[in-house]
Amino acid sequence: MKNKRSIIVVVLVLAGLLIWKGSEALFSEKRQLVFEDKNAIILQDESLVYQINSDAKSVGEFIEKHQINLGEEDLVYPEKQEKLLPGMTIEIWRNKRFEIDVDGKVIEHNTFRKTVEQALADAGVELGHLDKVEPTRKGIINGGDKIVVTRINVENVAVKKEIDFEVIEKDDPKLQWRKQEIEQEGEKGEKIIEYKITYKNGKEISKEVISSETIKKPIAKIVTIGSKISVGKVKTGVASWYRYTGKLTCASRIFPRGTWLRVTNNENGKQVIVEVKDFGPALSTGRRIDLEAVAFEKIASLGKGLVNVKVEEILQ
């Protein structure tokens, strides 16, 4: 029993020595630890974000110590006299001067806002949903930028327009040739046309028809044209052609200027009515009439050159 007690005492003594030695080593290690007295600070300079370890005591000291350039009108939050705390976020708001080209004028403005859209709102420039902005609305605004606003407007416009009436010609063999009688007066109709008009800075750049509705139909004009021909003198002979008026005219030595003649090709029966506008052909040629080329082509080809014809004076 005595021996057991002796063994227990020895074990306890040894355990105490080990604990004492471990504690001494631990305290010795703690005395050798070095603590760095710096705080991790977040710096947000407009859209740029940095993390900086700093031993500065205040926001102002932080700005100076880390050589952060500030303009006279730039803002810092928190204020410079605020104590610097671990994990603090310091924000810098840059005062930016820029130009706006809008509505025919150029505006200069200063802003602390970050995007183009915010800067325009800050300057009192309202944007329509179709307006175009360069740089884009969500773009970052920088000092010295020039923002160009292009106004785009779209409107629907309804316009009343007239519809021309049709002229219908009816032949009347009982009515004297070239005489006209109006059987029914024409009347214009009306329609409503709706346009989609797009404007760029107040100037029309496109016009599109959306719809068209007739609200009043036009009434046709009906004209009766006489085709009854009364014949006076009748001559036969050779017809030639020439170019002069480009119309249904001819030259004659027998009939005076202003006389209307019906000329019939004796070979094929084709007819043309012409007005005497010139004197000819020469007596030595033996030809009865000289037709303008367009009139000659009504009864024969120009390559034919000469044709036998019957010439009838039309009595008006």
Contacts in CASP RR format, 6 or more apart in sequence:
PFRMAT RR
TARGET T0000
AUTHOR 0000-0000-0000
METHOD contacts of the structure
MODEL  1
MKNKRSIIVVVLVLAGLLIWKGSEALFSEKRQLVFEDKNAIILQDESLVY
QINSDAKSVGEFIEKHQINLGEEDLVYPEKQEKLLPGMTIEIWRNKRFEI
DVDGKVIEHNTFRKTVEQALADAGVELGHLDKVEPTRKGIINGGDKIVVT
RINVENVAVKKEIDFEVIEKDDPKLQWRKQEIEQEGEKGEKIIEYKITYK
NGKEISKEVISSETIKKPIAKIVTIGSKISVGKVKTGVASWYRYTGKLTC
ASRIFPRGTWLRVTNNENGKQVIVEVKDFGPALSTGRRIDLEAVAFEKIA
SLGKGLVNVKVEEILQ
37 55 0 8 1.000
38 53 0 8 1.000
38 54 0 8 1.000
38 55 0 8 1.000
39 53 0 8 1.000
39 54 0 8 1.000
39 55 0 8 1.000
39 84 0 8 1.000
39 85 0 8 1.000
39 86 0 8 1.000
39 87 0 8 1.000
39 88 0 8 1.000
40 51 0 8 1.000
40 52 0 8 1.000
40 53 0 8 1.000
40 86 0 8 1.000
40 87 0 8 1.000
41 51 0 8 1.000
41 52 0 8 1.000
41 53 0 8 1.000
41 54 0 8 1.000
41 62 0 8 1.000
41 84 0 8 1.000
41 87 0 8 1.000
41 88 0 8 1.000
41 89 0 8 1.000
41 90 0 8 1.000
42 49 0 8 1.000
42 50 0 8 1.000
42 51 0 8 1.000
42 87 0 8 1.000
42 88 0 8 1.000
42 89 0 8 1.000
42 90 0 8 1.000
43 49 0 8 1.000
43 50 0 8 1.000
43 51 0 8 1.000
43 52 0 8 1.000
43 66 0 8 1.000
43 68 0 8 1.000
43 89 0 8 1.000
43 90 0 8 1.000
43 92 0 8 1.000
44 50 0 8 1.000
44 89 0 8 1.000
44 90 0 8 1.000
44 91 0 8 1.000
44 92 0 8 1.000
45 68 0 8 1.000
45 92 0 8 1.000
45 94 0 8 1.000
46 92 0 8 1.000
46 93 0 8 1.000
46 94 0 8 1.000
46 114 0 8 1.000
46 140 0 8 1.000
47 114 0 8 1.000
47 140 0 8 1.000
52 62 0 8 1.000
52 66 0 8 1.000
54 62 0 8 1.000
54 65 0 8 1.000
54 66 0 8 1.000
54 84 0 8 1.000
56 62 0 8 1.000
56 65 0 8 1.000
56 66 0 8 1.000
56 84 0 8 1.000
57 83 0 8 1.000
57 84 0 8 1.000
58 80 0 8 1.000
58 81 0 8 1.000
58 82 0 8 1.000
58 83 0 8 1.000
58 84 0 8 1.000
59 76 0 8 1.000
59 78 0 8 1.000
59 79 0 8 1.000
59 80 0 8 1.000
59 81 0 8 1.000
59 82 0 8 1.000
59 83 0 8 1.000
59 84 0 8 1.000
59 88 0 8 1.000
59 90 0 8 1.000
60 76 0 8 1.000
60 80 0 8 1.000
60 81 0 8 1.000
61 84 0 8 1.000
62 68 0 8 1.000
62 84 0 8 1.000
62 90 0 8 1.000
63 70 0 8 1.000
63 76 0 8 1.000
63 80 0 8 1.000
63 90 0 8 1.000
68 92 0 8 1.000
70 76 0 8 1.000
70 92 0 8 1.000
71 94 0 8 1.000
71 95 0 8 1.000
73 95 0 8 1.000
73 110 0 8 1.000
74 92 0 8 1.000
74 93 0 8 1.000
74 94 0 8 1.000
74 95 0 8 1.000
75 92 0 8 1.000
75 93 0 8 1.000
75 95 0 8 1.000
75 112 0 8 1.000
76 90 0 8 1.000
76 91 0 8 1.000
76 92 0 8 1.000
76 93 0 8 1.000
77 90 0 8 1.000
77 91 0 8 1.000
77 93 0 8 1.000
78 88 0 8 1.000
78 90 0 8 1.000
93 112 0 8 1.000
94 112 0 8 1.000
94 143 0 8 1.000
95 110 0 8 1.000
95 111 0 8 1.000
95 112 0 8 1.000
96 110 0 8 1.000
96 111 0 8 1.000
96 112 0 8 1.000
96 119 0 8 1.000
96 141 0 8 1.000
96 142 0 8 1.000
96 143 0 8 1.000
96 144 0 8 1.000
96 145 0 8 1.000
97 108 0 8 1.000
97 109 0 8 1.000
97 110 0 8 1.000
97 143 0 8 1.000
97 144 0 8 1.000
98 108 0 8 1.000
98 109 0 8 1.000
98 110 0 8 1.000
98 111 0 8 1.000
98 119 0 8 1.000
98 141 0 8 1.000
98 142 0 8 1.000
98 143 0 8 1.000
98 144 0 8 1.000
98 145 0 8 1.000
98 146 0 8 1.000
98 147 0 8 1.000
99 106 0 8 1.000
99 107 0 8 1.000
99 108 0 8 1.000
99 109 0 8 1.000
99 144 0 8 1.000
99 145 0 8 1.000
99 146 0 8 1.000
99 147 0 8 1.000
100 106 0 8 1.000
100 107 0 8 1.000
100 108 0 8 1.000
100 109 0 8 1.000
100 120 0 8 1.000
100 123 0 8 1.000
100 125 0 8 1.000
100 146 0 8 1.000
100 147 0 8 1.000
100 149 0 8 1.000
101 146 0 8 1.000
101 147 0 8 1.000
101 148 0 8 1.000
101 149 0 8 1.000
102 125 0 8 1.000
102 147 0 8 1.000
102 148 0 8 1.000
102 149 0 8 1.000
102 151 0 8 1.000
103 149 0 8 1.000
103 151 0 8 1.000
103 201 0 8 1.000
104 201 0 8 1.000
107 123 0 8 1.000
107 125 0 8 1.000
109 119 0 8 1.000
109 122 0 8 1.000
109 123 0 8 1.000
111 118 0 8 1.000
111 119 0 8 1.000
111 122 0 8 1.000
111 123 0 8 1.000
111 141 0 8 1.000
112 122 0 8 1.000
113 119 0 8 1.000
113 121 0 8 1.000
113 122 0 8 1.000
113 141 0 8 1.000
114 140 0 8 1.000
114 141 0 8 1.000
115 137 0 8 1.000
115 138 0 8 1.000
115 139 0 8 1.000
115 140 0 8 1.000
115 141 0 8 1.000
116 133 0 8 1.000
116 135 0 8 1.000
116 136 0 8 1.000
116 137 0 8 1.000
116 138 0 8 1.000
116 139 0 8 1.000
116 140 0 8 1.000
116 141 0 8 1.000
116 145 0 8 1.000
116 147 0 8 1.000
117 127 0 8 1.000
117 133 0 8 1.000
117 137 0 8 1.000
117 138 0 8 1.000
117 139 0 8 1.000
118 141 0 8 1.000
119 141 0 8 1.000
119 147 0 8 1.000
120 127 0 8 1.000
120 133 0 8 1.000
120 137 0 8 1.000
120 147 0 8 1.000
120 149 0 8 1.000
125 149 0 8 1.000
127 133 0 8 1.000
127 137 0 8 1.000
127 149 0 8 1.000
128 151 0 8 1.000
128 152 0 8 1.000
130 152 0 8 1.000
130 153 0 8 1.000
130 154 0 8 1.000
131 149 0 8 1.000
131 150 0 8 1.000
131 151 0 8 1.000
131 152 0 8 1.000
132 149 0 8 1.000
132 150 0 8 1.000
132 152 0 8 1.000
133 147 0 8 1.000
133 148 0 8 1.000
133 149 0 8 1.000
133 150 0 8 1.000
134 147 0 8 1.000
134 148 0 8 1.000
134 150 0 8 1.000
135 145 0 8 1.000
135 147 0 8 1.000
141 147 0 8 1.000
150 200 0 8 1.000
150 201 0 8 1.000
151 199 0 8 1.000
151 200 0 8 1.000
151 201 0 8 1.000
151 202 0 8 1.000
152 198 0 8 1.000
152 199 0 8 1.000
152 200 0 8 1.000
153 198 0 8 1.000
153 199 0 8 1.000
153 202 0 8 1.000
154 196 0 8 1.000
154 197 0 8 1.000
154 198 0 8 1.000
154 199 0 8 1.000
155 196 0 8 1.000
155 197 0 8 1.000
155 199 0 8 1.000
156 194 0 8 1.000
156 195 0 8 1.000
156 196 0 8 1.000
156 197 0 8 1.000
156 210 0 8 1.000
157 194 0 8 1.000
157 195 0 8 1.000
157 197 0 8 1.000
158 192 0 8 1.000
158 193 0 8 1.000
158 194 0 8 1.000
158 195 0 8 1.000
159 192 0 8 1.000
159 193 0 8 1.000
159 194 0 8 1.000
159 195 0 8 1.000
160 190 0 8 1.000
160 191 0 8 1.000
160 192 0 8 1.000
160 215 0 8 1.000
161 190 0 8 1.000
161 191 0 8 1.000
161 192 0 8 1.000
161 193 0 8 1.000
162 188 0 8 1.000
162 189 0 8 1.000
162 190 0 8 1.000
163 188 0 8 1.000
163 189 0 8 1.000
163 190 0 8 1.000
163 191 0 8 1.000
163 214 0 8 1.000
163 216 0 8 1.000
163 217 0 8 1.000
163 218 0 8 1.000
164 188 0 8 1.000
164 218 0 8 1.000
165 186 0 8 1.000
165 187 0 8 1.000
165 188 0 8 1.000
165 189 0 8 1.000
165 218 0 8 1.000
165 219 0 8 1.000
165 220 0 8 1.000
165 221 0 8 1.000
166 218 0 8 1.000
166 220 0 8 1.000
166 221 0 8 1.000
167 186 0 8 1.000
167 220 0 8 1.000
167 221 0 8 1.000
167 223 0 8 1.000
168 220 0 8 1.000
168 221 0 8 1.000
168 222 0 8 1.000
168 223 0 8 1.000
169 223 0 8 1.000
169 224 0 8 1.000
169 225 0 8 1.000
170 183 0 8 1.000
170 222 0 8 1.000
170 223 0 8 1.000
170 224 0 8 1.000
170 225 0 8 1.000
171 224 0 8 1.000
171 225 0 8 1.000
171 226 0 8 1.000
171 227 0 8 1.000
172 181 0 8 1.000
172 224 0 8 1.000
172 225 0 8 1.000
172 226 0 8 1.000
172 227 0 8 1.000
172 228 0 8 1.000
173 226 0 8 1.000
173 227 0 8 1.000
173 228 0 8 1.000
174 226 0 8 1.000
174 228 0 8 1.000
175 181 0 8 1.000
175 224 0 8 1.000
175 225 0 8 1.000
175 226 0 8 1.000
175 227 0 8 1.000
175 228 0 8 1.000
176 226 0 8 1.000
176 228 0 8 1.000
176 230 0 8 1.000
176 316 0 8 1.000
177 226 0 8 1.000
177 227 0 8 1.000
177 228 0 8 1.000
177 229 0 8 1.000
177 230 0 8 1.000
177 314 0 8 1.000
177 316 0 8 1.000
178 225 0 8 1.000
178 226 0 8 1.000
178 260 0 8 1.000
178 316 0 8 1.000
179 225 0 8 1.000
179 226 0 8 1.000
180 223 0 8 1.000
180 224 0 8 1.000
180 225 0 8 1.000
180 226 0 8 1.000
181 223 0 8 1.000
181 224 0 8 1.000
182 221 0 8 1.000
182 222 0 8 1.000
182 223 0 8 1.000
182 224 0 8 1.000
183 222 0 8 1.000
183 223 0 8 1.000
183 224 0 8 1.000
184 219 0 8 1.000
184 220 0 8 1.000
184 221 0 8 1.000
184 222 0 8 1.000
185 219 0 8 1.000
185 221 0 8 1.000
186 218 0 8 1.000
186 219 0 8 1.000
186 220 0 8 1.000
186 221 0 8 1.000
187 218 0 8 1.000
187 219 0 8 1.000
188 218 0 8 1.000
189 214 0 8 1.000
189 216 0 8 1.000
189 217 0 8 1.000
189 218 0 8 1.000
189 219 0 8 1.000
190 214 0 8 1.000
190 215 0 8 1.000
190 216 0 8 1.000
191 212 0 8 1.000
191 213 0 8 1.000
191 214 0 8 1.000
191 215 0 8 1.000
191 216 0 8 1.000
192 212 0 8 1.000
192 213 0 8 1.000
192 215 0 8 1.000
193 209 0 8 1.000
193 211 0 8 1.000
193 212 0 8 1.000
194 209 0 8 1.000
194 210 0 8 1.000
194 211 0 8 1.000
194 212 0 8 1.000
195 207 0 8 1.000
195 208 0 8 1.000
195 209 0 8 1.000
195 210 0 8 1.000
196 207 0 8 1.000
196 208 0 8 1.000
196 209 0 8 1.000
196 210 0 8 1.000
197 204 0 8 1.000
197 206 0 8 1.000
197 207 0 8 1.000
197 208 0 8 1.000
198 204 0 8 1.000
198 205 0 8 1.000
198 206 0 8 1.000
198 207 0 8 1.000
199 205 0 8 1.000
229 262 0 8 1.000
229 312 0 8 1.000
229 314 0 8 1.000
230 314 0 8 1.000
230 315 0 8 1.000
231 262 0 8 1.000
231 312 0 8 1.000
231 313 0 8 1.000
231 314 0 8 1.000
231 315 0 8 1.000
232 312 0 8 1.000
232 313 0 8 1.000
232 314 0 8 1.000
232 315 0 8 1.000
233 254 0 8 1.000
233 255 0 8 1.000
233 312 0 8 1.000
233 313 0 8 1.000
234 310 0 8 1.000
234 311 0 8 1.000
234 312 0 8 1.000
234 313 0 8 1.000
235 254 0 8 1.000
235 288 0 8 1.000
235 310 0 8 1.000
235 311 0 8 1.000
236 266 0 8 1.000
236 288 0 8 1.000
236 308 0 8 1.000
236 309 0 8 1.000
236 310 0 8 1.000
236 311 0 8 1.000
237 287 0 8 1.000
237 288 0 8 1.000
237 289 0 8 1.000
237 308 0 8 1.000
237 309 0 8 1.000
237 310 0 8 1.000
237 311 0 8 1.000
238 286 0 8 1.000
238 287 0 8 1.000
238 288 0 8 1.000
238 306 0 8 1.000
238 307 0 8 1.000
238 308 0 8 1.000
238 309 0 8 1.000
239 263 0 8 1.000
239 287 0 8 1.000
239 288 0 8 1.000
239 289 0 8 1.000
239 290 0 8 1.000
239 291 0 8 1.000
239 296 0 8 1.000
239 306 0 8 1.000
239 307 0 8 1.000
239 308 0 8 1.000
239 309 0 8 1.000
239 311 0 8 1.000
240 281 0 8 1.000
240 285 0 8 1.000
240 287 0 8 1.000
240 289 0 8 1.000
240 290 0 8 1.000
240 291 0 8 1.000
240 296 0 8 1.000
240 305 0 8 1.000
240 306 0 8 1.000
241 290 0 8 1.000
241 291 0 8 1.000
241 292 0 8 1.000
241 293 0 8 1.000
241 295 0 8 1.000
241 296 0 8 1.000
241 302 0 8 1.000
241 305 0 8 1.000
242 251 0 8 1.000
242 290 0 8 1.000
242 291 0 8 1.000
242 292 0 8 1.000
242 293 0 8 1.000
243 292 0 8 1.000
243 293 0 8 1.000
244 251 0 8 1.000
244 277 0 8 1.000
244 278 0 8 1.000
244 292 0 8 1.000
245 277 0 8 1.000
245 292 0 8 1.000
246 292 0 8 1.000
246 293 0 8 1.000
246 294 0 8 1.000
247 277 0 8 1.000
247 292 0 8 1.000
247 294 0 8 1.000
247 295 0 8 1.000
248 272 0 8 1.000
248 273 0 8 1.000
248 274 0 8 1.000
248 275 0 8 1.000
248 292 0 8 1.000
248 294 0 8 1.000
248 295 0 8 1.000
248 298 0 8 1.000
249 274 0 8 1.000
249 275 0 8 1.000
249 276 0 8 1.000
249 277 0 8 1.000
249 278 0 8 1.000
249 292 0 8 1.000
249 295 0 8 1.000
250 261 0 8 1.000
250 263 0 8 1.000
250 274 0 8 1.000
250 275 0 8 1.000
250 276 0 8 1.000
250 277 0 8 1.000
250 278 0 8 1.000
250 289 0 8 1.000
250 290 0 8 1.000
250 291 0 8 1.000
250 292 0 8 1.000
250 295 0 8 1.000
251 276 0 8 1.000
251 277 0 8 1.000
251 278 0 8 1.000
251 279 0 8 1.000
251 280 0 8 1.000
251 281 0 8 1.000
251 289 0 8 1.000
251 290 0 8 1.000
252 259 0 8 1.000
252 261 0 8 1.000
252 276 0 8 1.000
252 278 0 8 1.000
252 279 0 8 1.000
252 280 0 8 1.000
252 289 0 8 1.000
252 290 0 8 1.000
252 311 0 8 1.000
253 279 0 8 1.000
253 280 0 8 1.000
253 281 0 8 1.000
253 283 0 8 1.000
254 288 0 8 1.000
254 311 0 8 1.000
255 261 0 8 1.000
255 276 0 8 1.000
255 311 0 8 1.000
255 313 0 8 1.000
256 276 0 8 1.000
257 276 0 8 1.000
257 277 0 8 1.000
257 278 0 8 1.000
257 279 0 8 1.000
258 275 0 8 1.000
258 276 0 8 1.000
258 277 0 8 1.000
259 275 0 8 1.000
259 276 0 8 1.000
259 313 0 8 1.000
259 314 0 8 1.000
260 273 0 8 1.000
260 274 0 8 1.000
260 275 0 8 1.000
260 276 0 8 1.000
260 313 0 8 1.000
260 314 0 8 1.000
260 316 0 8 1.000
261 273 0 8 1.000
261 274 0 8 1.000
261 275 0 8 1.000
261 276 0 8 1.000
261 289 0 8 1.000
261 311 0 8 1.000
261 312 0 8 1.000
261 313 0 8 1.000
261 314 0 8 1.000
262 271 0 8 1.000
262 272 0 8 1.000
262 273 0 8 1.000
262 311 0 8 1.000
262 312 0 8 1.000
262 314 0 8 1.000
263 271 0 8 1.000
263 272 0 8 1.000
263 273 0 8 1.000
263 274 0 8 1.000
263 289 0 8 1.000
263 291 0 8 1.000
263 295 0 8 1.000
263 299 0 8 1.000
263 309 0 8 1.000
263 310 0 8 1.000
263 311 0 8 1.000
263 312 0 8 1.000
264 270 0 8 1.000
264 271 0 8 1.000
264 299 0 8 1.000
264 309 0 8 1.000
264 310 0 8 1.000
264 312 0 8 1.000
265 271 0 8 1.000
265 299 0 8 1.000
265 300 0 8 1.000
265 307 0 8 1.000
265 308 0 8 1.000
265 309 0 8 1.000
266 307 0 8 1.000
266 308 0 8 1.000
266 309 0 8 1.000
266 310 0 8 1.000
267 300 0 8 1.000
267 307 0 8 1.000
267 308 0 8 1.000
268 299 0 8 1.000
268 300 0 8 1.000
269 299 0 8 1.000
270 298 0 8 1.000
270 299 0 8 1.000
270 300 0 8 1.000
271 298 0 8 1.000
271 299 0 8 1.000
272 291 0 8 1.000
272 295 0 8 1.000
272 298 0 8 1.000
272 299 0 8 1.000
273 314 0 8 1.000
274 291 0 8 1.000
274 292 0 8 1.000
274 295 0 8 1.000
278 290 0 8 1.000
280 290 0 8 1.000
281 287 0 8 1.000
281 289 0 8 1.000
281 290 0 8 1.000
287 306 0 8 1.000
288 309 0 8 1.000
288 311 0 8 1.000
289 309 0 8 1.000
289 311 0 8 1.000
293 302 0 8 1.000
296 302 0 8 1.000
296 305 0 8 1.000
296 307 0 8 1.000
299 307 0 8 1.000
299 309 0 8 1.000
300 307 0 8 1.000
END
